[in-house]
Amino acid sequence: MNKEDAVAETHAANPANAHSMHTRTCGELRFENVGEEVTLTGWVSRRRDHGGLIFCDLRDREGITQLTFDPEHSDGDAFKIAETMRPEWPIKIHGVVRSRGEDAVNPKLATGEIEVLVDHAQVLNRSKTPPFQIEDGIETSEDTRLRYRYLDLRRPEMAARACACAPTSRSPSAPPCMTARSPRWRRRRSSSPRPRARATSWCPAVYSPATSTPCRSPRSF
């Protein structure tokens, strides 16, 4: 089976990914997927340079998958790109799922039994160093989190809350790539009579199950 047929078969098994840049998400790969060729997209969560190998945790809204860059694999092209990558850079990779081995299994991750050996990598964009780590359990002031709300909402804890407020079924007018867990957002403005005290923030919209349209804005996020 060539690469194009493998991608078509994967899209057939995952209709939600048919119009995406990836064939799998970073949270769905398991030991049963060992040997499968995959294309993943996401943000660089962590990058660890061990000299001969570079390991990268790739994060999307579904989870985290460990990537391995080997200088002796695919002429080292992907390895050269991995040397320049930094946290929160959005990237796209293609590689083969392989087992980590019993000694390297990470029980804290749903994908902890596998990793992806990368043979091709593409930097989609570059990012400045974020003001805080995009992960749970951060010790950051509330003011900083609200100022950089668009970053705070990427954290797994906040993303899970957003998806909990998403409609249970996809609207007929929604694009094919939008699943039932795709959150939608609406603006909420404060009701303060003072112009300088007014603020605009983004929060998940609560949807009416009957109409799949926003019925009210949540009082707290």
TAGI-V162037 format. One record per run of one state. SS is the DSSP state (@ for helix, = for strand, . for the rest). FROM is the first residue (numbers start at 1). LEN is the number of residues. If there is no record, write none. Layout:
{{SS/FROM/LEN} {SS/FROM/LEN}}
This chain:
{{./1/2} {@/3/11} {./14/1} {@/15/3} {./18/13} {@/31/3} {./34/3} {=/37/13} {./50/3} {=/53/8} {./61/2} {=/63/8} {./71/3} {@/74/9} {./83/7} {=/90/10} {./100/2} {@/102/3} {./105/9} {=/114/10} {./124/18} {@/142/6} {./148/1} {@/149/4} {./153/3} {@/156/9} {./165/20} {=/185/5} {./190/5} {@/195/3} {./198/2} {=/200/8} {./208/6} {=/214/4} {./218/4}}
